[in-house]
Amino acid sequence: MKKIYILICLLGLAAPVFAQTYLSENFSSGQMPPAGWTIENQQAQWGISNSSSAGGLPPEAKFTYVNTTTTTRLISPEINLTGLTTVTFMFNYMYDWYANPAPVMRVATRHGGGAWTTAWEITPTGNMGPVTIILNISNSDVGSSTFQFCFYLNGNLYNLDYVYLDDIILFTPYPTDAALTGIKLPAYVVVGDSATLTGTVKNLGANTITSFDVSYTVDGGLPVVCSLSGLNLALGNSYDFTHVTKIHFDNPGSSLIDVKISNVNGGIDNNPANDTASTHVGAVPWLPEKKVFCEEATGTWCGWCVRGICYMNYMDETYPDTWIGVAVHNGDPMVDAPYDAEIPNIIPNFPGYPSGTIDRVGDYWDPQDFEQGYLQEIASISPGSVGIVNFTWNPATRDVSFDVQANFCIDVYNELRLCAVIVEDSVWGTTSGYNQANYYAGGSNGPMCGFESLTSTIPAAQMHYDHVARAILDTPYGTAGSIPTPALAGPFYTHTYTYNIPTNWVFEKLKFVSLLLDHTTGGILNANNIAFWVGINDDNNVNNLRIYPNPTSDFTNVVFTIDKQSMVGLKVHNLLGNTVYSTGQKSCPAGENKILLPLASLDNGLYIVEVTIGNRSFTEKVSVNK
């Protein structure tokens, strides 16, 4: 959780310490403008981003480019500085430059609603930050009971991409004030494993910090101390520490880790209010099956986005059982407006098109690096499984209804949410909006899955788009209240979603994706997908796929007809997506084939039989009823 500074005047033991925070803002409320603040001009371009581009902790303020030349200001409330002659002003920022001449960015002050006086400014010619700025302000506005400051941008606002702001504080520093601004531990480990505590300490005091102790306790036990010395932290500087003693987790369940800094410069910290932080680490007794969810920003107008098509298909073909890719379109006929509008906030440090996020953690990824991000996330631990149950489809009304269901192997104390996404494959159209721009035409930008052999504008008739995000239910950030806090190990948590499928969507090409989101961190803990259809007539490659007996108590037969010899494999999944039986691949001749599927070891319930023929998969439901 982000730290909120409070107004404090602390008396030291030997002499009075005059220090005070007059205003602080880290945008943790998620409100823009924050309470008491105002925005002058271009209010719609100011928002909140769940990113750390400015160098602090998420969330943070974000200004997004707009095609106009003007001035916009983010203005603080009035602040009573009566009797003061100087104050310290500190903030973090990152300026994402686009082109020259870039807009000037300034900090200015005023009192009584009068004219603004510039206190700081930059005119970027490239990206700037993330960086911490420290200003000593002693102009004629200081001392007023109606003091205000603002951040403002002036010029061609199209010539920047984004500006990020965070950790704004107007204060008189304490002599000694070391602030524990963040700690890092894995959210989940396997029982018996160890974890290394790291974190960040920032100097908010006037005195240089040369040493401090950092200690941790586990569930209120004895503190484990690590002493750090030889430092040289001036006001505003930060230090990333690593505790020398790992934390060992011997028992399953969630442990509370309390972290504290003390003995700053061999003495007391004048402001102990910001010396502590806490987090939970869950030790899981078993590993729920993990699938990785990727959201890619794309559009048919984007000539570089064929790179996304190339690598999304590669990931889907290479990791079909553990990779789920969704292409969120922008500015073309396949756009889903609510999803598209949030993509610049969902993809961390959003750089533009094409780019993506993998489980909404870390930084953005270029499509050509999706595999690297996938390999990182597939190794991460999820505390629970997620899947779809109770699916119904009414072809007459085109209504679907299904439950997204999750259960957990340990108690989870963060706010968790369920979510669902509807995805369509093989989307095509006849209008110009389905034409795909292609900057790889002619090969001057290198090879790209054959796109180098196609024209610079690929006609719609030659394009079929896969992984298309058709709808996200009910918000891109999940359904509030769908999982209680804490989420306990054992029970199943379920939320029902309904949707009317538009007539221009092909139901036989739809996939339904279930997501388990950690709303506290913004990450996706797990995902699953399923298609409740069998494409028995696609390309005339497979016919008459059927399963009998169904229901069954001990075995069933999987029967299908293929028009040529192919490699065939069978898998059985439960409704949380876990694979409970697999045959492996074997060669089957052309014509009718029958494979015996033993199910006697399975519990009663509904299962999904996945038949893979060559590089194509088909599914059918089977009920086990003993």
VOGU-3710 file (C-alpha; in Angstrom, 3 decimals, decimal comma):
1> mkkiyilicl> 0,000/0,000/0,000  1,289/3,465/-0,797  2,236/5,558/2,158  0,239/8,707/2,896  2,178/11,450/4,667  0,364/13,160/7,543  0,693/16,484/9,286  3,104/16,004/12,168  5,018/18,258/14,510  7,271/16,090/16,649
11> lglaapvfaq> 9,093/17,360/19,744  12,570/15,896/20,145  14,009/14,856/23,474  16,622/17,576/23,785  15,246/20,433/21,700  12,120/21,144/19,640  12,089/19,798/16,096  10,052/22,043/13,813  8,882/20,004/10,860  5,603/19,729/9,107
21> tylsenfssg> 3,979/18,344/5,994  1,577/20,895/4,517  0,312/18,810/1,614  1,094/15,409/0,144  -0,459/13,513/-2,736  0,394/10,080/-4,130  -2,901/9,525/-6,043  -3,709/6,383/-4,043  -7,378/7,407/-3,937  -7,584/6,685/-7,667
31> qmppagwtie> -9,461/9,964/-8,150  -8,517/12,573/-10,750  -8,441/15,345/-9,833  -7,797/14,373/-6,195  -10,053/15,862/-3,550  -9,523/19,627/-3,349  -7,483/19,794/-6,563  -8,674/21,306/-9,837  -7,759/20,970/-13,516  -7,645/23,902/-15,876
41> nqqaqwgisn> -8,184/22,952/-19,538  -7,935/19,449/-21,059  -9,399/17,765/-17,981  -10,170/14,619/-19,983  -6,453/14,110/-20,681  -5,582/13,818/-16,974  -6,098/10,442/-15,377  -4,797/7,806/-12,990  -2,452/5,037/-14,159  -1,693/1,829/-12,284
51> sssagglppe> 1,969/2,149/-13,216  5,253/3,245/-11,670  6,645/5,260/-14,563  7,485/8,253/-12,348  9,649/6,075/-10,126  7,384/5,567/-7,111  4,685/3,018/-6,386  1,444/2,757/-8,379  -0,938/4,407/-8,903  0,186/7,768/-10,239
61> akftyvnttt> -1,136/10,751/-12,198  -0,923/10,578/-15,982  -1,414/13,184/-18,704  -2,101/11,786/-22,188  -1,325/13,662/-25,409  -4,013/15,494/-27,349  -3,799/17,150/-30,771  -3,942/20,797/-29,725  -1,671/23,670/-28,739  -2,682/25,105/-25,393
71> ttrlispein> -1,934/25,238/-21,648  -3,257/22,767/-19,092  -2,771/22,925/-15,325  -3,170/20,487/-12,421  -3,749/22,864/-9,481  -3,388/22,106/-5,773  -5,860/23,174/-3,076  -5,111/26,346/-1,141  -2,541/25,754/1,626  -2,013/27,869/4,730
81> ltglttvtfm> 1,692/28,809/4,914  1,226/31,774/7,238  4,463/32,751/8,978  6,774/30,763/6,702  9,500/32,200/4,494  10,611/29,002/2,727  9,250/25,513/2,079  10,602/22,388/0,425  8,700/20,975/-2,551  9,445/17,455/-3,829
91> fnymydwyan> 7,878/15,289/-6,542  8,639/12,472/-8,974  8,006/12,770/-12,688  8,611/11,059/-16,024  8,183/12,905/-19,352  7,546/10,607/-22,331  8,686/12,760/-25,269  7,382/12,324/-28,825  8,682/15,143/-31,068  10,089/18,665/-31,111
101> papvmrvatr> 9,031/21,269/-30,253  7,797/19,481/-27,133  5,574/21,274/-24,614  7,275/23,039/-21,722  6,568/21,516/-18,295  6,549/23,852/-15,311  5,855/24,098/-11,595  4,407/27,471/-10,603  3,017/29,076/-7,427  0,496/31,789/-6,578
111> hgggawttaw> -1,576/33,149/-3,724  -5,022/34,672/-3,556  -5,856/33,288/-6,993  -3,436/35,733/-8,617  -0,802/35,371/-11,318  1,415/32,303/-11,472  5,146/32,539/-10,685  7,391/29,886/-12,261  9,427/27,872/-9,728  10,825/25,212/-12,099
121> eitptgnmgp> 10,641/24,310/-15,789  11,995/21,969/-18,456  11,780/21,913/-22,265  12,471/18,274/-23,189  14,205/17,167/-26,366  13,896/13,504/-25,384  12,474/11,319/-22,640  13,188/12,602/-19,124  13,014/10,701/-15,835  11,926/8,970/-13,796
131> vtiilnisns> 13,527/11,408/-11,406  12,907/13,102/-8,044  12,863/16,919/-8,107  13,537/18,919/-4,920  12,804/22,673/-4,847  13,332/25,201/-2,082  10,598/27,789/-2,652  11,008/31,177/-0,991  9,167/33,555/-3,321  6,516/36,096/-2,322
141> dvgsstfqfc> 3,742/33,474/-2,436  5,217/31,658/0,580  3,782/33,022/3,831  0,258/33,387/2,451  -2,775/31,565/3,839  -3,916/30,942/0,230  -0,735/29,456/-1,239  -1,191/27,159/-4,270  1,087/25,360/-6,686  0,423/23,771/-10,068
151> fylngnlynl> 1,983/21,505/-12,635  1,392/22,779/-16,123  2,162/21,991/-19,721  2,313/24,630/-22,427  2,733/24,141/-26,169  1,860/21,542/-28,776  0,434/18,802/-26,547  0,596/16,305/-29,428  4,396/16,394/-29,249  4,488/14,484/-25,987
161> dyvylddiil> 3,134/11,004/-25,371  2,566/11,005/-21,610  3,614/12,785/-18,434  3,558/10,878/-15,139  3,573/12,491/-11,654  3,756/10,945/-8,205  4,787/11,379/-4,556  4,139/15,120/-4,323  4,990/16,645/-0,941  5,182/20,255/0,285
171> ftpyptdaal> 6,899/20,277/3,658  9,501/21,507/6,097  11,826/18,526/6,559  12,677/16,918/9,881  16,380/16,838/10,667  16,422/13,020/10,414  13,662/11,245/8,511  14,275/7,909/6,797  11,107/6,678/5,080  10,489/3,023/4,215
181> tgiklpayvv> 8,791/3,646/0,865  8,425/0,044/-0,303  9,208/-3,593/0,393  9,362/-6,543/-2,010  8,678/-10,183/-1,299  7,106/-12,818/-3,526  3,372/-13,010/-2,965  3,505/-16,808/-2,905  6,122/-19,488/-2,274  6,022/-23,263/-2,000
191> vgdsatltgt> 6,078/-24,685/1,529  9,708/-25,284/2,490  11,135/-22,503/0,305  12,868/-19,279/1,346  12,431/-15,689/0,155  14,719/-12,653/0,166  13,397/-9,362/1,562  14,297/-6,251/-0,434  12,996/-2,715/-0,185  13,599/0,996/-0,625
201> vknlgantit> 14,418/3,697/1,931  14,119/7,371/0,951  15,656/10,292/2,801  12,978/12,877/3,604  15,107/14,653/6,217  17,588/17,505/6,086  20,494/15,409/7,402  22,373/13,015/5,137  21,683/9,385/6,046  24,800/7,265/6,483
211> sfdvsytvdg> 23,393/4,154/8,201  20,245/2,427/9,425  18,970/-0,971/10,568  16,203/-2,886/8,847  14,431/-5,722/10,647  11,544/-8,074/9,957  9,248/-10,245/12,031  7,133/-13,182/10,869  3,677/-13,384/12,459  4,809/-11,258/15,387
221> glpvvcslsg> 7,912/-13,310/16,211  11,367/-12,091/17,165  12,891/-9,397/14,922  15,682/-10,381/12,516  18,007/-7,375/12,133  20,287/-6,331/9,260  22,592/-3,296/9,723  23,497/-1,160/6,712  26,247/1,477/6,777  28,588/3,423/4,519
231> lnlalgnsyd> 25,657/5,217/2,869  25,453/8,787/1,594  21,757/9,633/1,089  20,995/13,333/0,737  17,455/14,711/0,917  15,286/13,075/-1,767  17,697/10,233/-2,529  16,704/6,574/-2,207  18,556/3,366/-1,370  17,512/-0,153/-2,402
241> fthvtkihfd> 18,427/-2,633/0,339  18,613/-6,423/0,545  18,205/-8,123/3,919  21,034/-10,623/4,462  18,826/-13,241/6,193  16,273/-15,041/4,048  12,777/-15,727/5,340  11,954/-19,450/5,499  8,382/-20,716/5,185  7,937/-24,139/6,786
251> npgsslidvk> 4,159/-24,287/7,131  1,308/-23,790/4,650  -0,782/-20,659/4,920  -0,400/-16,898/4,866  2,251/-15,225/7,036  2,298/-11,551/8,051  5,709/-9,960/7,487  6,292/-6,692/9,395  9,334/-4,641/8,343  10,852/-1,723/10,267
261> isnvnggidn> 13,796/0,658/9,891  15,497/2,048/13,015  18,804/3,285/14,444  19,090/5,884/11,685  22,584/7,408/11,782  23,027/5,548/15,060  20,162/7,406/16,717  16,451/8,171/16,522  14,352/8,925/13,480  12,455/12,176/14,081
271> npandtasth> 9,476/10,840/12,099  8,726/7,198/13,063  5,338/7,336/11,286  6,920/6,244/7,975  9,357/3,645/9,323  7,222/0,501/8,924  5,554/-1,584/6,237  3,769/-4,927/6,147  2,822/-7,572/3,633  1,525/-11,142/3,483
281> vgavpwlpek> 3,372/-14,063/1,903  1,421/-17,213/1,154  3,106/-20,623/1,391  1,135/-22,964/-0,850  0,921/-26,692/-0,071  0,307/-27,553/-3,743  0,516/-25,739/-7,069  -2,693/-24,879/-8,922  -2,316/-25,269/-12,675  -1,117/-21,971/-14,116
291> kvfceeatgt> -2,013/-20,340/-17,430  -0,581/-17,036/-18,674  -2,799/-14,254/-20,043  -1,485/-11,750/-22,620  -3,295/-8,612/-23,797  -1,938/-7,103/-27,024  -2,742/-3,614/-28,320  -3,268/-3,725/-32,070  -5,184/-2,236/-35,004  -5,526/-2,798/-38,722
301> wcgwcvrgic> -4,254/0,773/-39,313  -0,968/-0,073/-37,552  1,653/-1,257/-40,029  3,938/-2,587/-37,292  1,078/-4,620/-35,807  1,606/-7,512/-38,183  4,465/-8,239/-35,772  1,798/-8,817/-33,144  -0,124/-11,143/-35,482  3,076/-13,090/-36,110
311> ymnymdetyp> 4,097/-13,582/-32,492  0,605/-14,054/-31,070  0,169/-16,954/-33,490  3,615/-18,300/-32,581  2,782/-18,282/-28,865  -0,605/-19,883/-29,465  0,946/-22,674/-31,501  3,961/-23,184/-29,215  2,180/-23,081/-25,851  -1,433/-24,037/-26,624
321> dtwigvavhn> -2,182/-25,431/-23,154  -0,752/-22,623/-20,999  -0,907/-19,437/-23,117  -4,041/-17,327/-23,634  -3,651/-14,358/-25,975  -6,181/-11,571/-26,537  -5,786/-8,941/-29,267  -7,467/-5,693/-28,178  -8,183/-3,721/-31,351  -8,059/0,055/-31,716
331> gdpmvdapyd> -9,501/2,249/-34,463  -10,930/-0,517/-36,649  -14,239/-2,432/-36,965  -13,150/-5,013/-34,348  -12,763/-2,513/-31,507  -14,420/-3,123/-28,147  -14,595/0,446/-26,861  -14,508/-0,129/-23,062  -11,574/-2,537/-23,333  -9,703/-0,377/-25,848
341> aeipniipnf> -10,126/2,759/-23,723  -8,357/1,139/-20,761  -5,465/-0,438/-22,662  -3,106/2,559/-22,100  -3,683/2,068/-18,367  -3,646/-1,747/-18,409  -0,326/-2,039/-20,296  2,352/-0,637/-17,934  4,234/2,361/-19,335  2,183/1,991/-22,519
351> pgypsgtidr> 4,508/2,722/-25,487  1,934/2,466/-28,295  1,086/-0,131/-30,951  1,883/-2,985/-31,015  2,687/-3,801/-27,387  1,328/-6,032/-24,692  1,159/-6,949/-21,060  1,611/-10,419/-19,647  -0,532/-11,067/-16,577  -0,495/-7,254/-16,104
361> vgdywdpqdf> 2,769/-7,372/-14,152  6,158/-5,774/-14,757  6,728/-3,578/-17,787  5,192/-3,653/-21,251  6,387/-6,245/-23,772  7,024/-5,970/-27,499  5,331/-8,903/-29,285  8,688/-10,324/-30,335  9,525/-10,694/-26,618  6,248/-12,326/-25,559
371> eqgylqeias> 7,956/-15,684/-25,099  10,439/-14,207/-22,630  7,615/-12,689/-20,597  5,620/-15,901/-20,772  8,520/-17,965/-19,420  8,812/-15,604/-16,460  5,122/-15,724/-15,613  4,496/-19,434/-16,189  7,022/-20,050/-13,413  5,111/-17,821/-10,985
381> ispgsvgivn> 2,844/-19,298/-8,346  -0,901/-18,744/-8,282  -2,828/-19,284/-5,039  -5,882/-20,567/-6,864  -7,510/-22,027/-9,952  -10,164/-20,434/-12,117  -12,541/-21,830/-14,727  -15,990/-21,720/-16,284  -18,901/-23,912/-15,153  -22,656/-24,076/-15,853
391> ftwnpatrdv> -22,352/-22,765/-19,412  -25,587/-22,400/-21,400  -26,162/-21,170/-24,975  -29,518/-20,385/-26,542  -29,113/-20,250/-30,347  -32,575/-18,731/-30,785  -31,968/-15,715/-28,539  -28,147/-15,826/-28,825  -27,871/-15,520/-25,051  -25,004/-17,126/-23,147
401> sfdvqanfci> -24,803/-17,600/-19,404  -21,952/-19,087/-17,411  -20,307/-19,013/-14,019  -16,674/-18,094/-13,470  -15,490/-20,108/-10,495  -12,308/-19,998/-8,409  -10,956/-21,842/-5,413  -7,755/-21,465/-3,421  -5,111/-23,595/-1,750  -4,394/-20,930/0,911
411> dvynelrlca> -6,152/-17,913/2,407  -5,564/-14,723/0,379  -5,871/-11,288/2,034  -5,649/-9,037/-1,038  -8,821/-7,948/-2,828  -9,430/-10,518/-5,555  -11,936/-10,342/-8,403  -13,325/-12,573/-11,132  -13,575/-11,461/-14,745  -14,523/-12,884/-18,140
421> vivedsvwgt> -13,448/-12,086/-21,710  -15,111/-13,219/-24,942  -12,644/-13,828/-27,781  -13,262/-14,689/-31,431  -10,953/-16,373/-33,926  -10,942/-16,143/-37,729  -12,667/-12,755/-37,905  -12,837/-11,205/-41,342  -14,739/-8,535/-43,187  -15,170/-6,949/-46,588
431> tsgynqanyy> -14,862/-3,235/-45,753  -11,658/-1,218/-45,960  -11,448/-1,177/-42,175  -10,370/-4,816/-42,338  -7,445/-4,006/-44,662  -4,193/-4,508/-42,757  -1,380/-1,946/-43,028  1,970/-3,719/-43,401  5,322/-1,971/-42,842  7,193/-5,218/-43,496
441> aggsngpmcg> 6,205/-5,268/-47,179  9,179/-5,660/-49,497  11,453/-6,970/-46,756  13,206/-3,691/-45,920  12,310/-4,140/-42,243  13,334/-7,784/-42,203  11,373/-11,038/-42,307  8,064/-11,292/-40,431  6,165/-14,568/-40,833  5,715/-14,048/-44,578
451> fesltstipa> 4,284/-10,532/-44,311  7,418/-9,305/-46,091  6,050/-11,000/-49,230  2,678/-9,232/-49,042  1,648/-5,724/-50,082  1,927/-2,636/-47,885  -1,866/-2,675/-47,577  -3,148/-6,238/-47,318  -6,710/-6,502/-48,697  -9,408/-7,581/-46,274
461> aqmhydhvar> -10,089/-10,679/-48,367  -6,602/-11,956/-47,464  -6,872/-11,300/-43,716  -8,462/-13,427/-40,998  -7,869/-12,071/-37,489  -7,485/-14,377/-34,488  -7,620/-13,734/-30,727  -9,959/-10,751/-31,223  -11,258/-9,334/-27,926  -15,000/-9,052/-28,435
471> aildtpygta> -16,074/-8,088/-24,905  -14,747/-7,934/-21,349  -17,298/-8,504/-18,564  -18,182/-6,427/-16,667  -15,164/-4,113/-16,421  -11,539/-4,519/-17,545  -10,651/-4,680/-13,859  -13,003/-7,467/-12,840  -16,251/-7,604/-10,912  -16,139/-5,871/-7,542
481> gsiptpalag> -17,349/-8,120/-4,711  -17,181/-11,316/-6,772  -14,722/-12,772/-4,233  -14,830/-11,844/-0,513  -11,777/-10,539/1,333  -10,085/-12,608/2,608  -10,596/-15,426/0,127  -10,376/-18,641/2,122  -8,800/-21,918/1,100  -11,316/-24,605/0,197
491> pfythtytyn> -14,625/-22,938/-0,787  -15,601/-22,314/-4,405  -16,310/-18,671/-5,245  -18,599/-18,125/-8,220  -19,993/-15,210/-10,207  -22,536/-15,470/-13,024  -22,058/-13,634/-16,321  -24,608/-13,268/-19,105  -24,205/-11,801/-22,580  -26,180/-11,520/-25,788
501> iptnwvfekl> -23,942/-12,564/-28,684  -24,300/-10,153/-31,646  -25,383/-11,743/-34,903  -22,136/-10,809/-36,679  -20,118/-12,920/-34,218  -19,693/-16,575/-35,149  -20,496/-18,578/-32,023  -18,531/-21,565/-33,305  -15,394/-19,398/-33,306  -15,794/-17,932/-29,807
511> kfvsllldht> -13,694/-18,683/-26,747  -14,658/-17,727/-23,223  -11,805/-16,700/-20,950  -12,007/-16,678/-17,158  -9,644/-14,473/-15,156  -8,611/-14,313/-11,510  -7,404/-10,767/-10,771  -5,589/-9,336/-7,772  -7,194/-5,900/-7,580  -4,787/-4,837/-4,821
521> tggilnanni> -1,723/-5,221/-7,045  -3,407/-4,963/-10,460  -1,977/-8,305/-11,611  -3,693/-11,385/-13,034  -3,109/-14,443/-10,855  -4,507/-17,063/-13,196  -6,567/-17,568/-16,335  -8,390/-20,262/-18,221  -10,299/-20,553/-21,470  -12,735/-22,911/-23,038
531> afwvginddn> -14,860/-23,190/-26,154  -18,177/-25,028/-25,776  -18,336/-26,140/-29,376  -17,007/-28,832/-31,690  -15,922/-27,643/-35,150  -16,676/-30,912/-36,897  -17,123/-29,447/-40,352  -14,238/-26,968/-40,491  -12,298/-27,498/-43,733  -13,876/-30,983/-43,968
541> nvnnlriypn> -10,900/-32,377/-41,990  -12,922/-34,050/-39,254  -16,482/-35,363/-39,185  -18,829/-37,146/-36,838  -16,966/-36,473/-33,600  -19,022/-38,167/-30,900  -18,565/-39,604/-27,431  -20,491/-42,588/-26,061  -21,641/-43,720/-23,610  -22,321/-40,280/-22,150
551> ptsdftnvvf> -22,957/-40,078/-19,199  -20,608/-42,879/-18,214  -19,431/-44,542/-15,031  -16,087/-46,027/-16,107  -15,155/-45,495/-19,763  -16,278/-43,813/-22,966  -15,442/-44,093/-26,654  -14,210/-41,132/-28,681  -15,156/-41,657/-32,342  -14,209/-39,389/-35,241
561> tidkqsmvgl> -13,577/-39,483/-38,980  -10,595/-37,813/-40,664  -9,762/-37,507/-44,352  -6,031/-38,184/-44,040  -3,556/-39,835/-41,666  -2,919/-37,488/-38,726  -1,356/-37,320/-35,267  -4,142/-37,445/-32,661  -4,097/-36,839/-28,917  -6,752/-36,807/-26,207
571> kvhnllgntv> -6,890/-34,831/-22,979  -9,545/-34,647/-20,297  -9,915/-31,395/-18,328  -11,984/-30,621/-15,274  -13,979/-27,389/-15,316  -11,178/-25,460/-13,607  -8,972/-26,294/-16,592  -6,749/-28,848/-14,857  -5,711/-31,766/-17,070  -6,791/-34,981/-15,315
581> ystgqkscpa> -5,974/-37,466/-18,098  -3,874/-37,456/-21,262  -3,153/-40,095/-23,895  -0,227/-38,446/-25,649  -0,006/-38,288/-29,460  -0,397/-41,270/-31,798  -0,851/-41,680/-35,545  -4,396/-42,425/-36,750  -5,274/-43,504/-40,303  -7,753/-41,821/-42,624
591> genkillpla> -11,346/-42,875/-42,073  -13,246/-43,619/-38,877  -11,257/-44,014/-35,655  -12,305/-45,036/-32,148  -10,241/-44,458/-28,997  -11,210/-45,916/-25,611  -11,038/-43,340/-22,830  -10,848/-44,749/-19,248  -12,625/-42,486/-16,747  -13,220/-44,786/-13,746
601> sldnglyive> -10,646/-42,947/-11,594  -12,434/-39,592/-11,936  -14,913/-38,168/-9,455  -18,509/-37,588/-10,469  -18,952/-34,409/-12,469  -18,700/-32,739/-15,865  -15,446/-32,876/-17,844  -14,165/-31,545/-21,171  -12,646/-33,986/-23,654  -10,162/-32,212/-25,959
611> vtignrsfte> -9,316/-33,999/-29,200  -6,225/-32,662/-31,005  -5,929/-33,663/-34,663  -2,800/-32,294/-36,283  -2,611/-28,677/-35,143  -6,353/-28,266/-34,521  -8,333/-28,964/-31,359  -11,983/-29,887/-30,782  -13,879/-30,281/-27,522  -16,870/-32,138/-26,220
621> kvsvnk> -18,411/-32,514/-22,764  -18,688/-35,837/-20,934  -20,441/-36,536/-17,642  -19,090/-39,054/-15,130  -21,887/-40,480/-12,989  -21,057/-43,587/-10,945
//
